[in-house]
Amino acid sequence: MQNFLIALLICSVTMSVLALLYMASTPFLSKRYSEKGRYYVWLIIILGLIIPFRPQWDGALVSVEVPANAPVSVMLIGETLDLDTQSQPFIENAIIADTTLSISLWQIGFVVWLMGAMAFIALHCIKHYRFAKAVRRWSIEITDEQVLSLLGNLKTEMGIMRRIPIYLCTFAGSPMMIGLIKPKILLPTIDLPQDKLLFILKHELVHYKRRDLLYKCLVMAATALHWFNPVVYMMNRAINVLCEASCDAEVLRDANMNTRQFYGGIIIDVAQNSFKTALSTNFYGGRNIMKKRILSIMDMSKKKAGILVACVIMFSMLAASGLFAVQAQSNHSPANTNSDERIYYNANTDPALLGAWSSDAEYLWLTWPMQIQIQNPPSFAEFNGNIDAFLEARQLYFSRYDLLISSNSNGSLNF
Amino acid sequence: MEKMKKLPDAEFDIMEVVWANEPPITANIVMKQHGNNEGWKVQTAITLLLRLVERGFLRTEKIGKERTYYPLVNREDYLKFETGNFLNQFHNNSFLNLVTTMYNNDALTDEDINGLRKLLNSRGE
């Protein structure tokens, strides 16, 4: 659980840094690389956010160590000595006993995260359901022959077989596509000249063909997982802008300047009409985005696909995962003889020790090289009383490593 | 009329019949145009109509034996009420929705629109 949370947090932070760098280099990249390329580079970042676990290798530059607090101690010993659990069943038991005994900060964190993610998903499902229901209630399927044949021709031209109904949906504000499984096009009005309608339909069909709704679904999933991260919301916005811009570029592939101007006019019409009915409050965010969109519609220069950018992003992701390797358990291997290493050992949950003493002996801890110390023993005498049972169990335990167990008088056991 | 509430499906369907016809509306008209398809009994239609009267969507008069109904809320007003939220949601925040919208950024002023058109035309030459 804590490994998962740590992996998620590291993923969130490293991907945020990457996303911010990518966003900051937009002015530079937009001159050289196509909208489509830049749009799909975001997909790599989104997938990186959804899958927080990456291949890890030793030799990480920065290793994040999970603080080994008492409740996880026995687990560490079990991992450390690499015993198979069948021959040492008490280690297993001890782990179970531990996890049920205490609630760590990590568990609280995990619950908070899970609740946030579920709330995010629930909220957006309800919102979407309500919208879809209103669409069903208030929209009328368009059966106008001219419109349908226009759509039919476009579909044939683009190689789309699927039936995509068009609905007149007066409250939609802007032409849109809805429905991941059953796609439909919603138009706020069909009172438009054929040539304008053609471009609007083509725009929506490009969304369909590129599976932009599926892409959006992935973006939503990443946002749900990283709901606590403000950068993810900025990414949402940037991706959305690029989604429309790259769709424009696809509609206008090989188009001449006249067509581009005509299409730009349609987009401005849509933007204008979408607010005749809307109760809008914010008057500033849209202008710059629209300005850039119009400029890129008019931009006829050839641009690179952006494979290099994709490679750089992927390389950075892998490098970042190498930089921050989660080393929750691996540092405590016997081969590692760093004398500062301490492994706490919870004596209370070790069945082998239950017979050794009865009262509230706290912890034994192991240090490397092998040494067991008793922290806060009730009394040495009390411990000493059943030391044989303990030593027997320990000896069995450590014998594989050919270690000699001996005891000294000051309450610590040396191996 | 008190605060308007979102109509359940059955009552909304009746309002659609009411809006589609010239008043006065009778339970018979509702049955003929909608209720029969749904397999309603006449009593069902009457109950729903009376509920709409309670809600303030209809008023009712009794002419002779027959009870008649007149709409008090027109379709556009109700549409605006029911979908007003979406206009806000889907314009200011549409980047977090599972729809693709052709334009989904913040509102533009007339000045902005004119500026954009000028920009568009200036590049033609």
Chai-1 contact restraints between the chains, C-beta under 6 A:
chainA,res_idxA,chainB,res_idxB,connection_type,confidence,min_distance_angstrom,max_distance_angstrom,comment,restraint_id
A,H128,B,L98,contact,1.0,0.0,6.0,A-B,restraint_1
A,F131,B,F86,contact,1.0,0.0,6.0,A-B,restraint_2
A,A134,B,T83,contact,1.0,0.0,6.0,A-B,restraint_3
A,F171,B,T83,contact,1.0,0.0,6.0,A-B,restraint_4
A,G173,B,L87,contact,1.0,0.0,6.0,A-B,restraint_5
A,S174,B,T101,contact,1.0,0.0,6.0,A-B,restraint_6
A,S174,B,M102,contact,1.0,0.0,6.0,A-B,restraint_7
A,S174,B,Y103,contact,1.0,0.0,6.0,A-B,restraint_8
A,P175,B,M102,contact,1.0,0.0,6.0,A-B,restraint_9
A,M176,B,V99,contact,1.0,0.0,6.0,A-B,restraint_10
A,M176,B,T101,contact,1.0,0.0,6.0,A-B,restraint_11
A,M177,B,T100,contact,1.0,0.0,6.0,A-B,restraint_12
A,I178,B,V99,contact,1.0,0.0,6.0,A-B,restraint_13
A,H207,B,T100,contact,1.0,0.0,6.0,A-B,restraint_14
A,D212,B,T100,contact,1.0,0.0,6.0,A-B,restraint_15
A,K216,B,L98,contact,1.0,0.0,6.0,A-B,restraint_16
A,N236,B,F95,contact,1.0,0.0,6.0,A-B,restraint_17
A,N236,B,L96,contact,1.0,0.0,6.0,A-B,restraint_18
A,R237,B,F95,contact,1.0,0.0,6.0,A-B,restraint_19
A,N240,B,F95,contact,1.0,0.0,6.0,A-B,restraint_20
A,Q261,B,L120,contact,1.0,0.0,6.0,A-B,restraint_21
A,Q261,B,G124,contact,1.0,0.0,6.0,A-B,restraint_22
A,G264,B,L120,contact,1.0,0.0,6.0,A-B,restraint_23
A,I268,B,L116,contact,1.0,0.0,6.0,A-B,restraint_24
A,I268,B,R117,contact,1.0,0.0,6.0,A-B,restraint_25
A,V270,B,M102,contact,1.0,0.0,6.0,A-B,restraint_26
A,V270,B,Y103,contact,1.0,0.0,6.0,A-B,restraint_27
A,A271,B,Y103,contact,1.0,0.0,6.0,A-B,restraint_28
A,A271,B,L108,contact,1.0,0.0,6.0,A-B,restraint_29
A,Q272,B,I113,contact,1.0,0.0,6.0,A-B,restraint_30
A,S274,B,Y103,contact,1.0,0.0,6.0,A-B,restraint_31
A,F275,B,A107,contact,1.0,0.0,6.0,A-B,restraint_32
A,A278,B,L87,contact,1.0,0.0,6.0,A-B,restraint_33
A,A278,B,H91,contact,1.0,0.0,6.0,A-B,restraint_34
A,L279,B,N88,contact,1.0,0.0,6.0,A-B,restraint_35
A,S280,B,A107,contact,1.0,0.0,6.0,A-B,restraint_36
A,N282,B,D106,contact,1.0,0.0,6.0,A-B,restraint_37
A,F283,B,A107,contact,1.0,0.0,6.0,A-B,restraint_38
A,F283,B,T109,contact,1.0,0.0,6.0,A-B,restraint_39
A,G285,B,D106,contact,1.0,0.0,6.0,A-B,restraint_40
A,G286,B,N105,contact,1.0,0.0,6.0,A-B,restraint_41
A,G286,B,D106,contact,1.0,0.0,6.0,A-B,restraint_42
A,G286,B,L108,contact,1.0,0.0,6.0,A-B,restraint_43
A,R287,B,D112,contact,1.0,0.0,6.0,A-B,restraint_44
A,I289,B,N105,contact,1.0,0.0,6.0,A-B,restraint_45
A,M290,B,L116,contact,1.0,0.0,6.0,A-B,restraint_46
A,I294,B,L116,contact,1.0,0.0,6.0,A-B,restraint_47
A,I294,B,L119,contact,1.0,0.0,6.0,A-B,restraint_48
A,I294,B,L120,contact,1.0,0.0,6.0,A-B,restraint_49
A,M298,B,R123,contact,1.0,0.0,6.0,A-B,restraint_50
